[in-house]
């Protein structure tokens, strides 16, 4: 017989229905062959049907719980006690000054009060424009004015040393205009090693520049955030002790989504502080079309005095910024601030960390596959061969059945039923067996 290997859609549909009946009766899933078997009592079939449905529901619920856990808590943080090999980055230091410590020589006497109010402006503080002369409402470009007023760091920071070695102060500090005012910022320094003789930065300050405010940030940050509180406001030389908490992640976490790992790799995004500042800038530009002087980097975006009321009214929720820490990050915590005994400011690493945090995969893709397979096998008897069986019945077997049926119809081949001869005395009904070539 010559077979027709291109059956019609109707023949494929008919074969598929036949294979469905066969599969339900012959598959290896728990309970299914029992409730589809027409020879069993209806009550028994109903019980098996309910048990099968309960197993399917239990499987779906358990898999959903495992999937949610994989999406929300796929990592675990533990401790690694081997810390001798690590290097610790010294934090970025901002030594910032009040209005009275700035250089006012380039300001007119009638502009002094206006600039002072603006320099000390923070969110929630209203600008009283009536106190200023008429015509100043639209004045801007305050940022460039404040830049000229920053004192030279060499004039106020003296006798610098790092890790017990004397250093030129102009190599360690640079004057900047940050979100918290005019500051001297520490430059990038060589990280600490466990074998270093000292873990500190020492510097003196000219007494006329007290009080000053000190901020500690990460080296990747552009500076303290707007309105951030200082670590200390010093009226005399101080010793500041800090500790570090370091966190690193294993390489397998890279394959998780951002929502799962909840952190950025350095090449994927900016630091948490810089990300929050960007969000703040975008929100203020959207609401007021301009920025306060400490966030504006061009004259076009800086707000005039009349716009500061709009900045106060802008509703900003930093929880909406969608910012994350870096996956490998370090945090600094100040543990003590005391008056210095030798008239020199010292910023000291209190002790070498005895352990660092390690984030690793608790629940990976292979674990997810094993969990899904184990749950499906426990409740339904499902396995990898069940998937092969499913593909066989509804793929190859359905197609071959359609080919055979189409060929039979083309050659007028009929099905022959063989009747088993049974003695009439037994009173048993005759059985028919379908014959297929």
C-alpha positions in Angstrom: 0.0 0.0 0.0 1.3 3.4 -1.0 1.0 5.9 1.9 -0.2 9.5 1.6 2.3 11.5 3.6 0.3 14.8 3.2 -3.0 14.2 5.1 -5.6 16.9 5.2 -6.4 19.1 8.2 -9.6 17.1 8.8 -7.7 13.9 8.9 -5.1 15.3 11.3 -7.9 16.6 13.5 -9.6 13.2 13.5 -6.3 11.5 14.3 -5.6 13.9 17.1 -8.9 13.2 18.8 -8.2 9.5 18.6 -4.7 9.9 20.1 -6.2 12.0 22.9 -8.5 9.2 23.9 -5.5 6.7 23.7 -3.3 9.0 25.7 -5.7 9.6 28.6 -6.1 5.8 28.9 -2.5 4.8 28.6 -0.5 7.8 30.1 1.6 7.4 33.3 0.2 10.3 35.2 -1.3 9.4 38.6 -5.1 9.0 38.6 -5.8 10.1 35.0 -6.3 6.6 33.4 -8.7 5.7 36.2 -11.2 8.5 35.8 -11.3 8.3 32.0 -11.8 4.5 31.9 -15.4 3.9 30.9 -15.4 0.3 32.3 -15.0 1.6 35.9 -18.0 2.5 38.1 -19.0 6.2 38.0 -18.5 6.7 41.7 -14.9 5.4 41.4 -14.2 7.6 38.4 -15.6 10.6 40.3 -13.3 10.0 43.3 -10.3 9.6 41.0 -11.2 12.8 39.1 -11.5 14.8 42.4 -8.2 13.4 43.6 -6.5 14.3 40.3 -7.9 17.8 40.4 -6.7 18.3 44.0 -3.2 17.1 43.0 -3.1 19.5 40.1 -4.2 22.4 42.3 -1.6 21.4 45.0 1.1 21.3 42.3 0.2 24.7 40.9 0.0 26.4 44.3 3.4 24.9 45.4 5.1 25.9 42.2 3.7 29.4 42.5 5.1 29.7 46.0 8.5 28.4 44.8 8.5 30.8 41.8 7.7 33.8 44.1 10.5 32.8 46.4 12.8 32.6 43.4 11.8 36.1 42.2 12.1 37.8 45.6 14.7 35.9 47.6 17.1 34.0 45.3 20.2 35.1 47.2 21.5 34.7 50.7 24.1 36.8 52.5 26.7 35.1 54.7 30.0 35.8 56.2 33.5 35.2 54.8 36.2 35.3 57.5 39.3 35.5 55.2 40.0 39.3 55.2 43.8 39.4 55.1 43.9 39.6 51.3 41.4 42.6 50.9 42.2 46.2 50.4 40.0 48.9 52.0 39.3 52.1 50.1 39.6 55.3 52.2 36.3 57.1 52.1 35.8 60.4 50.3 36.0 63.3 52.8 34.2 66.7 52.4 35.3 69.5 54.7 32.7 72.1 54.2 32.3 75.7 55.4 29.7 78.1 56.7 28.8 81.4 55.0 31.0 83.4 57.4 34.2 81.5 56.2 33.8 82.3 52.5 35.5 85.1 50.7 33.1 88.0 50.4 35.4 90.5 48.9 33.7 90.3 45.4 30.2 90.9 46.7 28.5 94.3 47.0 27.3 95.2 50.4 23.7 95.3 49.3 23.9 91.8 47.8 25.5 90.2 50.9 22.3 89.3 52.7 20.7 87.9 49.5 23.6 85.6 48.8 23.8 84.5 52.4 20.1 83.5 52.4 20.6 81.6 49.2 23.7 79.8 50.3 22.0 78.5 53.4 18.7 77.7 51.6 17.3 74.1 52.1 14.0 72.5 51.2 11.2 73.9 53.4 12.9 77.3 53.8 11.1 80.1 52.1 12.8 83.0 50.4 11.5 86.4 51.5 11.8 88.3 48.3 10.5 91.5 49.9 13.8 91.7 51.8 15.7 92.0 48.5 15.9 95.0 46.2 13.5 95.2 43.3 14.9 93.6 40.2 16.6 90.7 41.9 13.6 88.3 41.5 15.0 87.1 38.2 18.6 87.0 39.1 20.4 83.8 38.7 24.0 82.5 38.1 24.6 82.3 41.9 26.6 79.1 41.4 29.4 80.8 39.6 29.5 83.5 42.2 29.8 80.9 45.0 32.6 79.2 43.2 34.7 82.3 43.4 34.1 82.5 47.1 35.5 79.1 48.1 38.7 79.5 50.1 41.9 77.9 48.9 42.4 74.5 50.7 46.1 75.3 51.1 45.2 78.3 53.2 43.2 76.4 55.7 44.4 72.7 55.7 48.0 72.1 56.9 50.4 69.4 58.1 48.8 66.5 56.2 49.8 62.8 56.5 48.3 59.6 55.2 49.0 56.2 56.6 51.7 57.7 58.8 53.5 59.3 55.8 53.6 63.1 55.4 51.9 64.3 52.2 51.5 67.7 50.5 48.0 69.0 51.4 47.4 70.2 47.9 47.8 66.7 46.7 45.2 65.4 49.1 42.5 68.1 48.9 40.7 70.0 46.2 38.2 72.8 46.6 34.7 72.0 45.2 31.2 73.4 45.3 29.0 70.6 46.5 25.3 70.3 47.3 26.0 71.1 50.9 28.1 74.2 50.2 31.8 75.2 49.6 34.1 72.3 50.5 37.5 70.9 50.4 37.2 67.4 49.0 39.8 64.6 49.5 41.3 63.2 46.3 41.5 59.5 45.5 44.0 57.8 47.9 45.9 54.5 48.0 43.7 51.9 49.7 44.6 50.5 53.1 46.3 47.1 53.4 46.4 45.0 56.5 50.2 45.4 56.7 50.2 49.2 56.7 51.7 50.9 59.7 48.8 53.2 60.2 45.2 53.4 58.9 44.4 57.1 59.2 44.4 60.5 57.6 45.8 63.4 59.6 45.5 67.1 58.9 45.5 70.4 60.7 43.1 73.3 60.2 43.6 77.0 60.7 41.6 78.1 63.8 39.9 80.9 62.0 38.0 78.4 59.8 36.2 76.7 62.7 33.5 75.5 62.8 33.6 73.3 59.8 31.3 70.4 58.8 32.7 67.0 57.8 30.9 64.5 55.4 32.0 61.0 54.6 30.9 59.5 51.2 31.9 56.7 48.9 34.6 57.4 46.3 32.2 56.8 43.4 29.8 59.5 44.8 29.8 63.0 43.4 29.3 64.3 46.9 26.9 64.5 49.9 23.3 64.6 49.0 21.3 67.9 49.2 20.3 68.4 52.9 22.5 65.6 54.1 23.5 65.9 57.8 27.2 66.1 58.5 29.1 63.5 60.5 30.3 66.2 62.8 30.4 70.0 63.0 33.7 70.7 64.6 34.6 73.7 66.7 38.1 72.3 67.6 40.3 69.5 66.3 38.7 66.0 66.5 39.5 62.3 66.2 36.9 60.4 64.1 36.9 56.7 64.2 35.0 54.7 61.5 34.5 51.1 60.6 33.7 49.5 57.2 31.3 46.8 56.1 32.2 45.2 52.8 29.9 43.2 50.7 30.8 41.2 47.5 28.8 39.0 45.3 29.6 35.7 43.6 29.6 35.6 39.8 26.5 33.4 39.4 24.3 36.3 40.7 25.0 38.2 37.5 22.5 36.0 35.6 19.6 37.1 37.8 17.4 40.1 36.8 17.8 43.4 38.5 14.5 42.9 40.4 15.9 39.6 41.8 19.4 40.6 42.8 18.4 44.2 43.8 21.8 45.7 43.0 23.7 47.1 40.1 27.1 46.0 38.7 29.3 49.0 38.3 29.1 48.9 34.5 25.3 48.8 34.7 24.5 52.0 36.6 25.7 54.8 38.9 26.0 54.7 42.6 22.9 54.9 44.9 23.7 58.5 45.9 24.3 59.7 42.3 21.2 57.9 41.1 19.1 59.6 43.7 20.6 63.0 42.7 19.7 62.3 39.1 16.2 61.5 40.0 15.9 64.7 42.1 17.2 66.8 39.2 14.8 65.2 36.7 11.9 65.7 39.1 12.7 69.4 39.7 13.2 70.1 36.0 9.8 68.5 35.4 8.0 70.5 38.1 9.8 73.9 37.9 11.9 73.8 34.7 15.0 74.8 36.7 17.3 73.7 39.5 18.6 75.2 42.8 22.1 76.7 42.5 23.8 73.6 44.1 22.3 71.2 41.5 22.7 73.4 38.4 25.7 73.0 36.2 24.8 75.5 33.5 23.4 79.0 33.7 20.3 77.9 31.7 19.0 75.5 34.3 19.6 77.6 37.4 16.5 78.9 39.1 16.0 82.6 39.6 15.0 83.8 43.1 11.3 83.9 42.2 11.4 80.1 41.4 12.5 78.9 44.8 8.9 78.9 46.0 8.2 76.3 43.3 11.1 74.2 44.5 9.7 74.2 48.0 6.3 73.0 46.7 7.7 70.2 44.6 6.6 66.8 46.0 9.5 64.4 45.9 9.4 60.8 47.1 12.8 59.2 46.9 11.1 55.8 47.2 10.1 56.2 43.6 13.6 56.6 42.2 14.3 52.9 41.6 17.9 53.2 42.7 20.0 50.4 44.0 23.4 49.8 45.7 26.3 48.3 43.7 26.5 44.6 44.1 30.1 44.9 45.4 29.9 47.8 47.8 31.4 49.2 51.0 29.7 51.2 53.7 31.3 53.5 56.3 30.0 53.9 59.8 31.3 56.5 62.3 31.8 54.9 65.7 33.3 57.7 67.7 34.1 61.5 67.6 36.3 62.9 70.4 38.4 66.0 70.9 41.9 65.5 69.6 44.7 65.3 72.2 47.4 66.6 69.9 45.6 69.5 68.1 45.4 67.6 64.8 42.3 66.2 63.1 42.5 62.5 62.5 40.1 60.2 60.6 41.0 56.7 61.7 40.0 53.2 60.6 39.2 51.8 64.1 40.0 48.1 63.4 40.5 45.8 60.5 37.3 43.9 59.6 37.3 40.3 60.8 34.6 39.3 58.4 33.0 40.6 55.2 29.6 39.9 53.8 29.2 37.5 50.9 26.1 37.4 48.7 25.6 34.2 46.8 22.9 32.3 45.0 20.6 30.4 47.3 18.1 29.4 44.7 19.3 29.2 41.0 17.8 28.1 37.8 18.9 24.5 38.2 17.4 24.4 41.7 14.2 25.9 40.2 14.0 23.1 37.6 14.7 20.4 40.2 12.0 21.9 42.5 9.4 22.1 39.8 10.2 18.5 38.7 10.1 17.2 42.2 6.7 18.8 43.0 5.1 17.6 39.8 6.5 14.1 40.3 5.3 14.0 44.0 1.7 15.0 43.2 1.1 13.8 39.6 3.9 11.4 38.8 5.1 13.7 36.1 8.7 13.2 34.8 10.8 14.1 31.8 9.7 10.9 30.0 6.1 12.1 30.5 6.9 15.1 28.4 8.5 12.8 25.7 5.3 10.7 25.9 3.2 13.7 25.4 5.2 14.9 22.4 5.0 11.3 21.0 1.2 11.0 21.2 0.3 14.4 20.0 3.2 14.7 17.5 4.5 11.7 15.7 1.7 9.3 16.6 -1.0 11.7 15.6 0.7 12.4 12.2 1.2 8.7 11.5 -2.4 7.9 12.4 -3.6 10.5 10.0 -1.3 9.1 7.3 -2.6 5.6 7.8 -6.2 6.7 7.9 -5.8 8.8 4.7 -4.1 5.9 2.9 -6.8 3.5 3.9 -9.5 5.7 2.6 -7.7 6.2 -0.7 -7.3 2.4 -1.2 -10.7 1.6 0.2 -9.2 -0.5 3.0 -11.8 -1.5 5.7 -11.3 -2.5 9.3 -12.0 -6.2 10.0 -13.3 -7.3 13.4 -12.4 -10.8 14.6 -14.9 -12.4 16.8 -13.6 -14.7 19.5 -15.6 -17.9 19.6 -16.9 -18.6 23.0 -19.1 -21.4 24.1 -22.8 -20.3 24.4 -23.0 -22.1 27.7 -20.7 -19.7 29.4 -23.1 -16.8 29.0 -20.3 -14.3 28.4 -20.8 -11.5 25.8 -18.6 -11.7 22.7 -15.5 -9.5 22.5 -14.3 -7.6 19.5 -10.7 -6.7 18.8 -9.9 -4.1 16.2 -7.5 -5.2 13.6 -5.1 -2.7 12.0 -2.4 -3.5 9.4 
